Amino acid sequence: MKSFISMGISEWLAETLKNIGISYPNSIQAQAIPKIMEGRDLMVRSQTGTGKTFAFAVPILEKVDPRNPSLQALILTPTRELALQITDEFKKLTAGKEGPGILAVYGGQDAKAQMKELKKGIQIVIGTPGRLLDHIRQQTIDFSYVNMLVLDEGDQMLQIGFLEEVETIIKQTPKTRQTLLFSATMPKKIRELGKSHMRGPEYIQAEKKQAPSANVEQIAIRTTDRAKQNDLIESLRLYEPFLGVIFCRTKRRVHKLNEILQANFFSCDELHGDLSQAKREEVMINFRQARIQFLIATDVAARGLDVDGVTHVFNYDLPHDSESYIHRIGRTGRAGREGMAVTFYSAKDEKLLKMIETDLNIRIERKNGRLKHKEMAIQPAKRKNTKENPSRSGEIKGKYTRNHEGMRDRTQDREMQDQRANGTQKHLPGIRSAGAPTIENPSSKRPVTKTKGKRHPGLKDNREAFVQKGSWGDARSPKHRTGRLAKDKKHTDSLSSGSNKRISSNSRKS
């Protein structure tokens, strides 16, 4: 096994690596570091979590001259979080030593403060394309002496739409520079970018990780687009994560899902590219300190996310490829701890899910949505057939097979028939609520039930009293109420006059 010293790394840097737990280079580091030290351009296909940051950070620290105040190395990243993470890795390697100046340059931070730091003499800059372009326009950064350029997570830059900005920045650097491209996938546009701006690049394929960590349990829940939200909510309540990360494909879906979960009283927040830097930092602090239980994020925003205590990962939307799947579920089960990854998929995602399984050589356990799988189902109590509680197919058969409160039987039917014949019929339970007042109709001795807010034909002659005591008048303006009374009075008068005319005509005929 090669050592760092045998690859041309100085003793102090090799000792620093050993102190942080890296005694020997891994596969990607062993392939890349010697070629970088020789000054060759590289295109490296390596997924997140393979140690690729140290593969370019170690050679850069060896090549950069701290005594030269000019900017000598530039690392482009797609997100602020990744820029900060890479900056932390550089500072770990230079801790306790007067090394080169290192600065993270990204949007959402005070631009004037960045300008002051750049004037002091910074040798290594890790930044996002947007903020670097701002400094180029304001002429506050000089790329004339950059001799090493690193494009990290090239496929993510392409997905976000940074490709034109990246090319603009590349053109500001000397053509004699050394260029390194790291990407989890190699789309056609990324390969074309490499050929256009690199000098005879060599291609390195990192060893493909065959499967996720063995201590991460993986399940896939079949659902539909309409039922997915409910299935997610039930899963969150069932598994009760200590900390959980929920992945969505787009910023809009992240925002919408966050609102839905907060409406269901979950402690959660969102993380995506539309948030200000101050808000993103606040969200991450709250999540790291477990002030919120769930973080809903996009793949790009959560790139390189490393938080202790994440016990569950939920793929609300299925990732596009196996590398993204590995990255997502790699947020849990870290440092030998157990974790769980739950993926929701519909019929249209079946082919993509099988492709991920084939690519990673794994089999993900399938379960049905709507909590139909065994440990999530709530089994209803079975009803026993007894004489006291007969079933429809039991001892009692006919129209009414149950006799309990609120249900009529044949005896009640016979009593009702006798009451109709004798004129002593009473109101059945449910027709008039207990204590409801009755109003005697002058034209008939039949009792009429007064129901609040509902007009009754028997109250036509007592409408004024009914309105005053409380009906539709409570919810209407006095003007409207007066107009309604006038209209009803006019209608009543027309009915009365019509009946009188009919009586007089009949009398003439007779």
C-alpha positions as CSV (number, residue, x, y, z in Angstrom):
1,M,0.0,0.0,0.0
2,K,1.3,3.4,-1.0
3,S,2.0,6.1,1.6
4,F,1.6,9.8,1.2
5,I,5.3,10.4,1.5
6,S,6.0,7.9,-1.3
7,M,3.7,10.0,-3.6
8,G,5.8,13.2,-3.0
9,I,3.9,14.7,0.0
10,S,5.9,16.4,2.7
11,E,6.3,14.9,6.1
12,W,4.5,17.6,8.0
13,L,1.4,17.2,5.8
14,A,1.5,13.4,6.0
15,E,1.7,13.7,9.8
16,T,-1.3,16.1,9.8
17,L,-3.3,13.6,7.7
18,K,-2.4,10.9,10.2
19,N,-3.6,13.0,13.1
20,I,-7.0,13.5,11.6
21,G,-7.3,9.7,11.0
22,I,-5.9,9.3,7.4
23,S,-2.8,7.2,7.5
24,Y,-2.9,5.9,4.0
25,P,-4.5,7.2,0.8
26,N,-7.6,5.5,-0.5
27,S,-8.2,4.4,-4.1
28,I,-9.1,7.8,-5.6
29,Q,-6.3,9.6,-3.7
30,A,-3.7,7.0,-4.7
31,Q,-4.7,7.4,-8.4
32,A,-5.1,11.2,-8.5
33,I,-2.4,12.7,-6.2
34,P,0.7,11.4,-8.1
35,K,-0.7,12.7,-11.5
36,I,-1.6,16.1,-9.9
37,M,1.8,16.4,-8.5
38,E,3.2,15.8,-12.0
39,G,1.1,18.7,-13.3
40,R,-1.3,16.8,-15.5
41,D,-4.9,17.8,-16.2
42,L,-7.4,15.2,-14.9
43,M,-11.1,14.3,-15.3
44,V,-12.1,12.3,-12.3
45,R,-15.4,10.5,-12.0
46,S,-15.9,10.0,-8.3
47,Q,-19.1,10.2,-6.2
48,T,-19.5,12.0,-2.9
49,G,-18.0,10.4,0.1
50,T,-15.0,8.9,-1.6
51,G,-12.4,11.3,-0.2
52,K,-11.9,13.3,-3.4
53,T,-11.6,16.6,-1.5
54,F,-8.2,15.5,0.0
55,A,-7.3,14.1,-3.5
56,F,-7.0,17.7,-4.7
57,A,-6.5,19.6,-1.4
58,V,-3.2,17.8,-0.5
59,P,-1.4,18.5,-3.8
60,I,-2.6,22.1,-3.8
61,L,-1.1,22.7,-0.4
62,E,2.1,21.2,-1.6
63,K,2.3,23.4,-4.7
64,V,1.0,26.8,-3.4
65,D,3.8,29.2,-2.2
66,P,2.6,31.0,1.0
67,R,5.2,33.7,0.5
68,N,3.6,34.8,-2.8
69,P,0.6,37.0,-2.1
70,S,-1.0,36.3,-5.4
71,L,-4.1,34.1,-5.9
72,Q,-2.6,30.7,-7.0
73,A,-5.4,28.1,-6.7
74,L,-9.1,28.5,-7.4
75,I,-11.8,25.9,-6.5
76,L,-15.3,26.3,-8.0
77,T,-18.2,24.7,-6.2
78,P,-22.0,24.7,-7.1
79,T,-23.2,25.6,-3.5
80,R,-22.2,27.7,-0.6
81,E,-22.4,24.7,1.8
82,L,-19.9,22.7,-0.3
83,A,-17.6,25.8,-0.5
84,L,-17.7,26.1,3.3
85,Q,-17.1,22.3,3.8
86,I,-14.0,22.3,1.5
87,T,-12.7,25.4,3.2
88,D,-13.0,23.6,6.6
89,E,-11.0,20.6,5.1
90,F,-8.2,23.0,4.0
91,K,-8.1,24.6,7.4
92,K,-7.8,21.2,9.1
93,L,-4.8,20.4,7.0
94,T,-3.1,23.8,7.8
95,A,-4.1,23.9,11.5
96,G,-1.1,24.9,13.7
97,K,1.0,26.0,10.8
98,E,1.5,29.3,9.0
99,G,0.1,28.1,5.7
100,P,-1.4,29.9,2.7
101,G,-4.4,32.2,3.1
102,I,-7.7,30.5,2.4
103,L,-11.0,32.2,1.7
104,A,-14.5,31.0,1.0
105,V,-16.3,33.4,-1.5
106,Y,-20.0,32.9,-1.9
107,G,-23.2,34.9,-2.1
108,G,-25.2,36.0,0.9
109,Q,-22.0,37.2,2.6
110,D,-20.8,40.8,3.0
111,A,-19.0,41.5,-0.3
112,K,-17.0,44.3,1.3
113,A,-15.6,42.0,3.9
114,Q,-14.5,39.6,1.2
115,M,-12.8,42.5,-0.7
116,K,-10.8,43.3,2.4
117,E,-9.7,39.7,2.8
118,L,-8.7,39.5,-0.8
119,K,-6.5,42.6,-0.5
120,K,-4.6,41.0,2.4
121,G,-3.1,38.4,0.0
122,I,-5.1,35.2,-0.3
123,Q,-3.5,32.2,-2.1
124,I,-6.5,29.8,-2.2
125,V,-10.1,30.8,-3.0
126,I,-13.0,28.4,-2.8
127,G,-16.1,30.0,-4.3
128,T,-19.4,29.8,-6.1
129,P,-19.7,31.1,-9.7
130,G,-22.2,33.8,-9.0
131,R,-20.2,35.7,-6.3
132,L,-16.9,35.2,-8.2
133,L,-18.5,36.9,-11.3
134,D,-19.5,39.8,-9.1
135,H,-15.9,40.3,-8.0
136,I,-14.7,40.0,-11.6
137,R,-17.1,42.8,-12.7
138,Q,-16.0,45.0,-9.8
139,Q,-12.3,44.1,-10.5
140,T,-11.8,43.1,-6.9
141,I,-10.2,39.7,-7.7
142,D,-7.3,38.9,-10.0
143,F,-6.9,35.5,-11.7
144,S,-3.8,36.4,-13.6
145,Y,-1.5,34.2,-11.5
146,V,-3.8,31.2,-11.0
147,N,-1.9,28.0,-11.8
148,M,-4.4,25.5,-10.4
149,L,-8.1,25.4,-11.2
150,V,-10.5,22.8,-9.7
151,L,-14.1,22.3,-10.9
152,D,-15.8,20.3,-8.1
153,E,-19.2,18.6,-8.6
154,G,-19.2,19.4,-12.3
155,D,-22.5,17.6,-12.9
156,Q,-24.3,19.6,-10.2
157,M,-23.0,22.9,-11.8
158,L,-24.6,21.7,-15.0
159,Q,-27.8,20.8,-13.4
160,I,-28.1,24.2,-11.6
161,G,-27.3,26.0,-14.9
162,F,-23.8,27.4,-14.0
163,L,-22.1,26.2,-17.1
164,E,-21.9,29.5,-18.9
165,E,-20.7,31.3,-15.7
166,V,-18.0,28.6,-15.2
167,E,-16.8,29.1,-18.8
168,T,-16.6,32.9,-18.2
169,I,-14.5,32.4,-15.1
170,I,-12.2,29.9,-16.8
171,K,-11.5,32.4,-19.6
172,Q,-10.2,34.8,-16.9
173,T,-7.5,32.4,-15.9
174,P,-4.1,31.7,-17.7
175,K,-4.2,29.0,-20.4
176,T,-1.1,27.5,-18.8
177,R,-2.9,26.6,-15.7
178,Q,-3.5,23.0,-14.5
179,T,-7.2,22.0,-14.6
180,L,-8.9,19.3,-12.5
181,L,-12.5,18.3,-13.0
182,F,-14.3,16.1,-10.4
183,S,-17.8,14.9,-11.1
184,A,-20.1,12.1,-9.9
185,T,-21.3,11.6,-13.4
186,M,-19.9,12.6,-16.8
187,P,-22.7,14.0,-19.0
188,K,-21.8,15.0,-22.6
189,K,-21.7,18.7,-21.8
190,I,-19.3,18.1,-19.0
191,R,-17.0,16.1,-21.2
192,E,-17.2,18.8,-23.9
193,L,-16.3,21.4,-21.2
194,G,-13.2,19.4,-20.3
195,K,-12.0,19.0,-23.9
196,S,-12.5,22.7,-24.5
197,H,-10.5,24.0,-21.5
198,M,-8.1,21.2,-20.6
199,R,-4.8,20.1,-22.2
200,G,-4.9,16.3,-22.9
201,P,-6.8,15.4,-19.8
202,E,-6.4,11.9,-18.3
203,Y,-9.5,10.1,-17.2
204,I,-9.7,8.4,-13.8
205,Q,-12.7,6.3,-12.7
206,A,-12.9,5.8,-8.9
207,E,-13.9,2.4,-7.7
208,K,-17.7,2.3,-7.7
209,K,-19.3,1.8,-4.4
210,Q,-21.2,-1.4,-4.9
211,A,-23.8,-0.9,-2.1
212,P,-24.8,1.5,0.6
213,S,-23.5,0.9,4.1
214,A,-24.7,-2.4,5.6
215,N,-26.0,-0.8,8.7
216,V,-28.6,1.2,6.8
217,E,-31.9,-0.5,6.4
218,Q,-33.6,0.3,3.1
219,I,-37.3,0.0,2.2
220,A,-39.3,1.3,-0.7
221,I,-43.0,2.1,-0.1
222,R,-45.3,2.0,-3.2
223,T,-47.7,4.9,-3.3
224,T,-49.4,7.3,-5.6
225,D,-48.9,11.0,-6.2
226,R,-52.1,11.8,-4.4
227,A,-51.4,9.5,-1.4
228,K,-47.7,10.3,-1.0
229,Q,-48.1,13.1,1.5
230,N,-50.3,11.0,3.8
231,D,-47.9,8.0,3.5
232,L,-45.0,10.2,4.4
233,I,-46.8,11.7,7.4
234,E,-47.8,8.3,8.7
235,S,-44.2,7.0,8.2
236,L,-42.8,10.0,10.1
237,R,-45.1,9.2,13.0
238,L,-44.4,5.5,12.9
239,Y,-40.6,5.5,12.8
240,E,-40.1,8.6,15.0
241,P,-36.6,9.6,13.9
242,F,-34.3,11.5,16.2
243,L,-33.3,13.6,13.2
244,G,-34.5,13.0,9.6
245,V,-33.7,14.4,6.2
246,I,-36.4,14.5,3.6
247,F,-35.3,14.9,-0.1
248,C,-37.3,16.4,-2.9
249,R,-36.3,17.1,-6.5
250,T,-37.2,20.8,-6.7
251,K,-37.1,23.9,-4.6
252,R,-40.8,24.4,-5.1
253,R,-41.7,20.9,-3.8
254,V,-39.4,21.4,-0.8
255,H,-41.2,24.6,0.1
256,K,-44.7,23.1,-0.4
257,L,-43.9,20.0,1.6
258,N,-42.4,22.1,4.4
259,E,-45.7,24.0,4.7
260,I,-47.7,20.8,4.8
261,L,-45.6,19.2,7.5
262,Q,-45.6,22.4,9.6
263,A,-49.4,22.5,9.3
264,N,-49.4,18.9,10.7
265,F,-47.4,20.1,13.7
266,F,-44.0,18.6,12.7
267,S,-40.8,20.4,13.8
268,C,-39.2,21.0,10.4
269,D,-37.6,23.6,8.1
270,E,-36.5,23.8,4.4
271,L,-33.1,24.1,2.8
272,H,-32.7,25.1,-0.9
273,G,-31.0,27.6,-3.1
274,D,-33.6,30.4,-2.9
275,L,-32.9,31.0,0.8
276,S,-30.5,33.8,1.8
277,Q,-27.2,32.7,3.3
278,A,-28.2,33.9,6.7
279,K,-31.3,31.8,6.6
280,R,-29.5,28.8,5.4
281,E,-26.9,29.0,8.2
282,E,-29.7,29.5,10.7
283,V,-31.5,26.4,9.5
284,M,-28.3,24.3,9.6
285,I,-27.5,25.5,13.2
286,N,-31.0,24.6,14.3
287,F,-30.8,21.1,12.7
288,R,-27.4,20.4,14.0
289,Q,-28.5,21.3,17.5
290,A,-31.7,19.3,17.1
291,R,-34.0,22.3,17.6
292,I,-35.8,21.0,14.5
293,Q,-36.4,17.3,13.9
294,F,-36.8,17.2,10.1
295,L,-34.8,19.0,7.3
296,I,-36.5,19.1,3.9
297,A,-33.9,19.7,1.2
298,T,-32.9,19.4,-2.4
299,D,-30.0,17.3,-3.6
300,V,-27.8,20.3,-4.4
301,A,-28.5,22.1,-1.1
302,A,-27.7,19.0,0.9
303,R,-24.6,18.1,-1.1
304,G,-21.9,17.2,1.4
305,L,-24.3,17.5,4.4
306,D,-22.7,15.9,7.5
307,V,-24.8,16.1,10.7
308,D,-24.4,13.7,13.6
309,G,-27.6,12.1,14.8
310,V,-29.4,11.7,11.5
311,T,-31.2,8.4,12.0
312,H,-33.6,8.4,9.0
313,V,-33.5,9.6,5.4
314,F,-36.8,9.8,3.4
315,N,-36.7,10.0,-0.4
316,Y,-40.0,11.8,-1.0
317,D,-39.0,12.0,-4.7
318,L,-36.9,9.2,-6.2
319,P,-33.4,10.4,-7.2
320,H,-32.4,10.5,-10.8
321,D,-29.5,8.0,-10.6
322,S,-27.7,5.6,-8.3
323,E,-25.0,8.1,-7.3
324,S,-27.6,10.5,-6.0
325,Y,-29.3,7.7,-4.1
326,I,-26.0,6.7,-2.5
327,H,-25.4,10.4,-1.5
328,R,-28.8,10.8,0.0
329,I,-28.9,7.7,2.2
330,G,-25.3,8.3,3.1
331,R,-26.6,11.1,5.4
332,T,-27.5,8.4,7.9
333,G,-25.7,5.4,9.3
334,R,-22.5,7.3,9.7
335,A,-19.6,6.4,12.0
336,G,-20.9,2.8,12.3
337,R,-24.3,3.8,13.6
338,E,-27.5,2.2,12.4
339,G,-29.8,4.2,10.0
340,M,-32.8,3.8,7.9
341,A,-33.7,4.9,4.3
342,V,-37.3,5.1,3.2
343,T,-38.0,5.7,-0.5
344,F,-41.5,6.5,-1.9
345,Y,-42.2,5.4,-5.4
346,S,-45.2,5.2,-7.8
347,A,-45.9,3.0,-10.8
348,K,-44.0,5.4,-13.1
349,D,-40.9,5.2,-10.9
350,E,-40.7,1.4,-11.0
351,K,-38.3,1.3,-13.9
352,L,-35.9,3.9,-12.3
353,L,-36.0,2.1,-8.9
354,K,-35.0,-1.2,-10.6
355,M,-32.2,0.6,-12.5
356,I,-30.8,1.9,-9.1
357,E,-31.0,-1.6,-7.7
358,T,-29.2,-3.1,-10.7
359,D,-26.5,-0.4,-10.7
360,L,-25.8,-0.9,-7.0
361,N,-26.3,-4.6,-7.0
362,I,-28.8,-4.5,-4.2
363,R,-32.4,-5.5,-3.5
364,I,-34.6,-2.9,-1.7
365,E,-37.5,-4.3,0.3
366,R,-40.9,-3.3,-1.1
367,K,-43.8,-2.4,1.0
368,N,-47.2,-1.0,0.1
369,G,-48.4,2.5,0.9
370,R,-51.4,3.5,3.0
371,L,-49.7,1.6,5.8
372,K,-50.8,-1.8,4.5
373,H,-47.5,-3.5,5.5
374,K,-47.7,-5.6,8.6
375,E,-45.9,-3.5,11.2
376,M,-47.7,-0.3,10.1
377,A,-51.3,-1.7,9.8
378,I,-53.9,-1.2,12.4
379,Q,-56.0,-4.4,12.4
380,P,-59.7,-3.8,13.3
381,A,-61.2,-5.9,16.1
382,K,-63.2,-8.8,14.9
383,R,-66.9,-8.9,15.8
384,K,-68.0,-12.1,17.5
385,N,-71.4,-13.6,16.7
386,T,-73.4,-14.1,19.9
387,K,-77.0,-14.2,20.9
388,E,-76.7,-10.8,22.5
389,N,-74.8,-9.5,19.4
390,P,-76.1,-11.4,16.4
391,S,-74.8,-10.9,12.8
392,R,-76.8,-10.4,9.7
393,S,-76.4,-14.1,8.9
394,G,-77.2,-15.2,12.4
395,E,-80.3,-16.0,14.4
396,I,-82.2,-12.8,13.5
397,K,-82.9,-12.2,9.8
398,G,-85.1,-9.7,8.0
399,K,-85.2,-6.0,7.3
400,Y,-83.9,-4.9,10.7
401,T,-81.2,-7.2,12.0
402,R,-79.8,-5.0,14.8
403,N,-81.7,-3.7,17.8
404,H,-79.9,-0.9,19.6
405,E,-80.3,2.7,20.5
406,G,-81.3,4.8,17.5
407,M,-82.6,1.8,15.5
408,R,-86.3,0.8,15.1
409,D,-87.6,-2.7,15.4
410,R,-90.9,-4.3,14.4
411,T,-92.5,-3.6,17.8
412,Q,-91.9,0.2,17.3
413,D,-93.5,-0.1,13.8
414,R,-96.7,-1.6,15.3
415,E,-96.8,1.1,18.0
416,M,-96.5,3.8,15.4
417,Q,-99.4,2.3,13.4
418,D,-101.7,2.2,16.5
419,Q,-100.8,5.8,17.3
420,R,-101.7,7.0,13.8
421,A,-105.1,5.2,14.1
422,N,-105.9,6.7,17.5
423,G,-104.5,10.2,16.6
424,T,-102.0,10.0,19.5
425,Q,-98.8,9.8,17.4
426,K,-95.7,11.1,19.1
427,H,-92.5,12.5,17.6
428,L,-89.8,9.9,17.0
429,P,-86.3,10.4,18.5
430,G,-84.2,12.3,16.0
431,I,-87.1,14.2,14.4
432,R,-87.2,16.8,17.1
433,S,-84.3,17.4,19.5
434,A,-85.1,17.3,23.2
435,G,-86.3,20.7,24.5
436,A,-87.0,22.2,21.1
437,P,-89.8,24.8,21.4
438,T,-93.0,24.4,19.6
439,I,-95.3,27.2,18.3
440,E,-99.0,26.8,18.0
441,N,-100.3,27.6,14.5
442,P,-103.5,29.5,14.7
443,S,-104.9,27.8,11.6
444,S,-104.1,24.3,12.8
445,K,-103.7,22.6,16.2
446,R,-100.7,20.6,14.7
447,P,-97.6,21.4,16.7
448,V,-94.8,22.9,14.6
449,T,-91.1,22.6,15.5
450,K,-89.1,25.8,15.4
451,T,-85.7,25.0,13.9
452,K,-83.1,27.8,14.1
453,G,-82.1,29.2,10.8
454,K,-84.6,27.1,8.8
455,R,-88.0,28.3,7.6
456,H,-91.0,26.1,8.2
457,P,-94.3,26.2,6.3
458,G,-96.3,26.2,9.5
459,L,-94.8,29.5,10.6
460,K,-96.1,31.6,7.6
461,D,-98.6,33.5,9.7
462,N,-96.1,34.0,12.6
463,R,-93.1,35.0,10.4
464,E,-92.5,38.3,12.1
465,A,-92.3,36.8,15.5
466,F,-90.0,34.0,14.2
467,V,-87.6,36.5,12.6
468,Q,-87.4,38.7,15.7
469,K,-86.7,35.7,18.0
470,G,-83.8,34.6,15.8
471,S,-83.5,33.0,12.4
472,W,-81.9,34.3,9.3
473,G,-82.2,37.9,10.7
474,D,-79.3,37.3,13.1
475,A,-76.9,36.9,10.2
476,R,-78.3,39.7,7.9
477,S,-78.3,43.5,8.0
478,P,-81.4,45.4,9.3
479,K,-81.9,46.8,5.8
480,H,-81.9,43.3,4.3
481,R,-84.1,41.9,7.0
482,T,-86.7,44.8,6.4
483,G,-86.6,44.1,2.7
484,R,-87.1,40.4,3.3
485,L,-90.1,41.0,5.6
486,A,-91.7,43.4,3.1
487,K,-91.2,40.9,0.3
488,D,-92.7,38.0,2.4
489,K,-95.7,40.3,3.4
490,K,-96.3,41.2,-0.2
491,H,-96.2,37.5,-1.2
492,T,-98.7,36.6,1.6
493,D,-101.1,39.4,0.6
494,S,-101.0,38.2,-3.1
495,L,-101.8,34.7,-1.9
496,S,-104.7,36.0,0.2
497,S,-106.1,38.2,-2.7
498,G,-105.8,35.3,-5.1
499,S,-107.8,33.0,-2.8
500,N,-110.5,35.7,-2.4
501,K,-110.8,36.1,-6.2
502,R,-111.3,32.3,-6.6
503,I,-114.0,32.3,-4.0
504,S,-115.9,35.1,-5.6
505,S,-115.8,33.5,-9.1
506,N,-117.0,30.2,-7.7
507,S,-119.9,32.0,-6.1
508,R,-120.9,33.6,-9.4
509,K,-120.9,30.2,-11.1
510,S,-123.2,28.8,-8.5
